Amino acid sequence: MIEPIFLLEAAVNGILLSGVLALLALGLNLIFGVVDIVWIAYVDLVMVCMYLVYFLVMVYGWPLWLAGLGSLALGALLGLGVHLLIITPILGSAPVNQLLATGGLLFFLQSFATFLWTTDHKTVRLALPILEVGGMFLSFVRLIAFVISLLAMLGLWVFLRRTYIGTAIRAVSQDREAMALMGANPQYVYLVTSAIGGAMAGLAGALLVIQYSVHPFFGAAFGPLTFMICVLGGLGNMVGAFVAAVVMSEIISIGGVVISTEMGYVIAFVVFIVMMFVRPGGLLVRRG
C-alpha cells in the first residue's frame, strides 16, 4: 500500500510541473486564439531555445538568468520568423495546408537539430538542493520553474488587460470582426501575438532545460501533452488551459507513483479521450 505522504508528495510535484505545462499551453492557445492556426511545431521551437540555454550555460559559461533572457529573446524572434515566413503566406488557405506547413517545420527542426547536435541528450547541471517539507522531498528547481511560470502568466494577464494592444488581442480572440471596429492593424496584432507566443516558448525552454535533458526529439515527448492540454482546456481558452494543465499533471504525477510513469501518461490520455466525449468543447466551455 502506498504511504499517504508519497501520494501527497506526488500531488505537490504535479502542481509544480503544471506551471511550465500551463505556460506552454497558454502560448500555443494565445497564438491559436488570435491567428487561428495551430502551430504543430510549437514545442520544437521550445527545443531550439533549450539548446541555446544549454550552450550558453555549459559551453560559454553564461549565468543561467542571462541565458534565460537570451532564450526568451530567441523565442520571440522565432515566433516572428515563423509568422512572417510560414504563417502569413498561408493565412487564407485551407486548414490542411496550414497543418502541413507547420508540420513540415516540425520535421525540419528535428532533422536540422539532429544534423547539428546528434541525438545525444544534453543536460544543464545545476547544484541546487532538494527541499524537505513535512517529510516530503521537493525539487527546488521545479519550485523555481513553477514560481517563474506563475509570474509570467500573471504578467501576460496584466498585459492583455491593461494595454491597448493587449485589449486588441483579446478582442480578436473573442470576435475577429471587432478588430476592424477597434481600428487595429491586423498584421501588427498578429506579429505581436506571435512574438509573445514565441517568447513564452523561449521562457518555457529555459525552465524545462534545467529539469530535463534536451535532444532533437524533445517535442515528441511534450508536444502531444501540450496539445492535449490545449484541447482539454478549450482551444483559445487560456484559463481552461491552466486548469487542464493542473488536471493532467496531477494524473501523470500520482499515476506514476501508484502504478508507473508510463501508466500515468496512459491514464492521462484515457481521461482526455473520455472528457472529449463528455465535454467536447473543453473543461470550462459553457453548455448551451
VMD Tcl script that draws the C-alpha trace (Angstrom):
set ca {
  {0.00 0.00 0.00}
  {1.29 3.47 -0.91}
  {2.07 5.70 2.06}
  {-0.12 8.86 2.15}
  {2.99 11.05 2.37}
  {4.18 9.72 -1.01}
  {0.80 10.49 -2.59}
  {0.90 14.00 -1.12}
  {4.44 14.47 -2.43}
  {3.32 13.32 -5.88}
  {0.37 15.72 -5.77}
  {2.60 18.67 -4.87}
  {5.11 17.74 -7.58}
  {2.22 17.52 -10.04}
  {1.18 21.06 -9.20}
  {4.78 22.27 -9.63}
  {5.01 20.56 -13.03}
  {1.72 22.12 -14.15}
  {3.24 25.61 -14.13}
  {5.54 25.06 -17.12}
  {2.94 22.94 -18.93}
  {0.39 25.72 -18.49}
  {2.95 28.22 -19.82}
  {3.39 26.09 -22.95}
  {-0.35 25.67 -23.43}
  {-1.03 29.37 -22.86}
  {1.49 30.39 -25.51}
  {0.02 27.99 -28.03}
  {-3.54 28.95 -27.11}
  {-2.77 32.65 -27.44}
  {-1.49 32.14 -30.98}
  {-4.42 29.93 -31.96}
  {-6.99 32.28 -30.44}
  {-5.71 35.24 -32.47}
  {-4.13 33.85 -35.65}
  {-6.49 30.83 -35.80}
  {-3.69 28.45 -36.78}
  {-2.33 25.67 -34.56}
  {1.46 25.67 -34.66}
  {2.25 21.95 -34.75}
  {5.96 22.78 -34.32}
  {5.44 24.97 -31.23}
  {7.20 22.65 -28.77}
  {10.04 22.16 -31.26}
  {10.65 25.91 -31.04}
  {10.96 25.29 -27.31}
  {13.55 22.60 -28.08}
  {15.67 25.09 -30.06}
  {15.55 27.54 -27.14}
  {16.58 24.76 -24.76}
  {19.68 24.12 -26.87}
  {20.54 27.81 -26.71}
  {20.42 27.80 -22.90}
  {22.49 24.61 -22.77}
  {25.29 26.00 -24.93}
  {25.29 29.43 -23.28}
  {25.49 27.96 -19.78}
  {27.51 24.75 -20.21}
  {29.84 25.76 -23.07}
  {30.24 29.53 -22.81}
  {29.76 29.89 -19.06}
  {26.93 32.41 -19.08}
  {24.91 32.82 -15.87}
  {21.62 30.97 -16.06}
  {19.45 34.08 -15.72}
  {21.20 35.75 -18.64}
  {20.91 32.61 -20.77}
  {17.21 32.55 -19.86}
  {16.79 36.09 -21.17}
  {18.58 35.02 -24.34}
  {16.18 32.10 -24.69}
  {13.21 34.42 -24.25}
  {14.56 36.76 -26.95}
  {15.28 33.87 -29.32}
  {11.76 32.53 -28.78}
  {10.27 35.92 -29.70}
  {12.43 36.10 -32.84}
  {11.47 32.55 -33.81}
  {7.80 33.41 -33.30}
  {8.14 36.41 -35.59}
  {10.10 34.40 -38.15}
  {7.57 31.57 -38.25}
  {4.71 34.02 -38.69}
  {6.37 36.06 -41.44}
  {7.91 33.19 -43.40}
  {5.37 30.40 -42.95}
  {2.09 31.59 -41.49}
  {1.49 34.83 -43.45}
  {1.58 33.15 -46.91}
  {-0.97 30.51 -45.83}
  {-3.36 32.55 -43.68}
  {-6.17 32.30 -46.20}
  {-5.52 28.72 -47.30}
  {-7.31 25.53 -46.28}
  {-6.70 24.22 -42.73}
  {-4.98 21.10 -44.07}
  {-2.39 23.28 -45.82}
  {-1.77 25.14 -42.57}
  {-1.25 21.90 -40.68}
  {1.09 20.56 -43.38}
  {3.15 23.76 -43.35}
  {3.66 23.82 -39.56}
  {4.09 20.05 -39.54}
  {6.82 20.41 -42.16}
  {8.54 22.95 -39.90}
  {8.44 20.38 -37.10}
  {10.28 17.77 -39.17}
  {12.75 20.36 -40.43}
  {13.64 21.48 -36.90}
  {14.02 17.90 -35.68}
  {16.20 16.91 -38.64}
  {18.30 20.08 -38.50}
  {18.87 19.69 -34.75}
  {19.90 16.07 -35.30}
  {22.34 17.15 -38.01}
  {23.88 19.85 -35.83}
  {23.91 18.23 -32.40}
  {23.21 14.49 -32.98}
  {20.65 12.66 -30.87}
  {22.70 12.80 -27.66}
  {20.87 14.07 -24.60}
  {22.38 17.26 -23.21}
  {21.82 18.41 -19.63}
  {22.29 21.69 -17.81}
  {23.85 20.66 -14.50}
  {22.80 22.79 -11.53}
  {23.90 22.34 -7.92}
  {20.53 23.13 -6.33}
  {19.17 21.46 -3.19}
  {16.24 19.13 -2.69}
  {13.81 20.64 -0.19}
  {12.38 18.56 2.67}
  {8.99 19.83 3.81}
  {6.95 17.79 6.28}
  {8.61 14.57 5.22}
  {8.20 15.34 1.52}
  {11.16 15.82 -0.82}
  {10.56 18.54 -3.38}
  {12.75 19.72 -6.23}
  {13.95 23.29 -5.70}
  {14.47 23.59 -9.47}
  {10.86 22.65 -10.14}
  {9.69 25.10 -7.46}
  {11.64 27.93 -9.11}
  {10.21 26.98 -12.52}
  {6.68 26.99 -11.08}
  {7.05 30.42 -9.48}
  {8.55 31.97 -12.63}
  {5.79 30.40 -14.75}
  {3.11 31.89 -12.49}
  {4.76 35.31 -12.64}
  {4.96 35.09 -16.45}
  {1.29 34.13 -16.70}
  {0.35 36.95 -14.34}
  {2.40 39.36 -16.45}
  {0.62 38.15 -19.59}
  {-2.75 38.63 -17.90}
  {-1.86 42.21 -16.91}
  {-0.58 42.91 -20.44}
  {-3.77 41.61 -22.03}
  {-6.00 43.53 -19.61}
  {-4.17 46.83 -19.16}
  {-2.67 47.72 -22.55}
  {-4.23 48.81 -25.82}
  {-2.57 46.08 -27.89}
  {-3.48 43.54 -25.20}
  {-7.12 44.61 -25.43}
  {-6.93 44.31 -29.22}
  {-5.52 40.79 -28.89}
  {-8.34 39.76 -26.54}
  {-10.93 41.32 -28.82}
  {-9.60 39.45 -31.84}
  {-9.51 36.14 -29.95}
  {-13.17 36.61 -28.97}
  {-14.53 38.22 -32.14}
  {-12.50 38.81 -35.31}
  {-14.93 41.42 -36.56}
  {-14.06 43.54 -33.52}
  {-10.59 44.17 -34.94}
  {-11.97 46.47 -37.65}
  {-14.19 48.26 -35.13}
  {-11.21 48.98 -32.89}
  {-9.15 50.30 -35.77}
  {-6.34 47.83 -35.03}
  {-3.91 46.80 -37.75}
  {-4.44 43.03 -38.26}
  {-0.85 42.31 -39.27}
  {0.51 44.22 -36.29}
  {-1.75 42.31 -33.89}
  {-0.69 39.01 -35.47}
  {3.00 39.91 -35.22}
  {2.77 40.95 -31.58}
  {0.82 37.80 -30.74}
  {3.36 35.56 -32.49}
  {6.24 37.33 -30.73}
  {4.58 36.91 -27.32}
  {3.76 33.27 -28.01}
  {7.35 32.69 -29.13}
  {8.70 34.48 -26.05}
  {6.62 32.19 -23.84}
  {8.10 29.22 -25.71}
  {11.57 30.62 -25.03}
  {10.83 31.07 -21.33}
  {9.36 27.57 -21.14}
  {12.51 26.24 -22.83}
  {14.73 27.91 -20.21}
  {12.60 26.43 -17.42}
  {12.43 22.96 -18.95}
  {16.14 22.57 -19.74}
  {17.00 22.85 -16.03}
  {14.64 19.94 -15.36}
  {15.02 17.67 -18.39}
  {17.69 16.74 -20.90}
  {17.32 18.30 -24.34}
  {17.52 16.32 -27.59}
  {16.17 16.83 -31.14}
  {13.00 14.86 -30.43}
  {12.08 16.60 -27.19}
  {8.96 17.93 -28.88}
  {7.72 14.37 -29.40}
  {7.63 13.93 -25.62}
  {5.97 17.20 -24.61}
  {4.18 18.14 -27.85}
  {1.25 15.70 -27.60}
  {0.80 16.55 -23.92}
  {0.74 20.28 -24.69}
  {-1.85 19.87 -27.45}
  {-3.90 17.60 -25.21}
  {-3.95 20.30 -22.52}
  {-4.94 22.95 -25.08}
  {-7.83 20.87 -26.42}
  {-8.97 19.77 -22.96}
  {-8.93 23.35 -21.72}
  {-10.66 24.58 -24.88}
  {-8.69 25.93 -27.84}
  {-8.24 29.65 -27.35}
  {-9.31 29.45 -23.66}
  {-6.30 30.47 -21.55}
  {-7.97 29.87 -18.17}
  {-9.10 26.46 -19.35}
  {-5.55 25.65 -20.43}
  {-4.25 26.36 -16.93}
  {-6.93 24.19 -15.32}
  {-6.29 21.38 -17.81}
  {-2.52 21.59 -17.13}
  {-3.13 21.09 -13.40}
  {-5.51 18.16 -14.02}
  {-3.18 16.38 -16.44}
  {-0.09 16.99 -14.28}
  {-1.81 15.55 -11.22}
  {-2.95 12.45 -13.11}
  {0.54 11.84 -14.51}
  {2.33 12.50 -11.21}
  {0.03 10.50 -8.93}
  {-0.42 7.74 -11.52}
  {3.37 7.49 -11.78}
  {3.65 6.85 -8.04}
  {0.72 4.47 -7.73}
  {1.46 2.42 -10.87}
  {4.29 3.64 -13.12}
  {5.29 6.76 -15.04}
  {4.30 5.16 -18.35}
  {0.87 4.20 -16.99}
  {0.45 7.71 -15.64}
  {0.63 9.03 -19.21}
  {-1.69 6.26 -20.43}
  {-4.28 7.16 -17.78}
  {-3.97 10.85 -18.70}
  {-4.71 10.08 -22.36}
  {-7.65 7.86 -21.39}
  {-9.08 10.65 -19.23}
  {-8.55 13.06 -22.13}
  {-10.47 10.83 -24.55}
  {-13.33 10.36 -22.08}
  {-13.55 14.09 -21.39}
  {-13.72 14.79 -25.11}
  {-16.94 12.75 -25.19}
  {-18.31 14.38 -22.05}
  {-17.23 17.98 -22.75}
  {-16.00 18.16 -26.37}
  {-15.60 21.94 -26.20}
  {-13.25 21.81 -23.21}
  {-13.46 21.74 -19.43}
  {-14.70 25.31 -19.00}
  {-16.98 25.51 -22.03}
  {-20.45 26.81 -21.26}
  {-23.26 24.45 -22.01}
  {-25.79 25.84 -24.42}
}
mol new
graphics top color blue
foreach p $ca { graphics top sphere $p radius 0.5 }
foreach p [lrange $ca 0 end-1] q [lrange $ca 1 end] { graphics top cylinder $p $q radius 0.2 }
display resetview
